[in-house]
Amino acid sequence: MEETSELSLLNAVCRETKAEGKLTGKNLTKLYEAFGQRFTKAFEALKENRVKKYVFKPSGRTVWIVVGNERDYLLMPKAEFCTCDDFYFRVMDKQVHTCYHLIAQKIAEILEWHETIEEDDDLYDSLMSEWKKPTV
């Protein structure tokens, strides 16, 4: 599948979902047909409340995390970037356009299906260094 059609479909479904306030069966089917196991994993992450939005105070900096199987993954949604291996090996090699963590984050943000965690700015650097650690 071309990367632009994958992203276009995801964005279209997110627009519809936002307008309707819910993810319809029709849209669930579209997402599964486009992303297969990546969507299944994304939906599991949503149902298991593994998408976290950290808001640091008083700066207001926001960091998105998806709690994965191996570790917590740092996402930069505007840059369409994730620290997972799937992103590194498959997205960077242009085999797919996005990983399941980014799919989950996008849907979570639209439907507000995420936990918002407020932390003090003093913890920002230590948490970021933890989330940026390479996998061993």
Summary of the structure (lengths in Angstrom):
residues: 136
radius of gyration: 15.0
end to end distance: 31.5
largest distance: 44.3
contacts: 391
relative contact order: 0.19
helix: 54%
strand: 19%
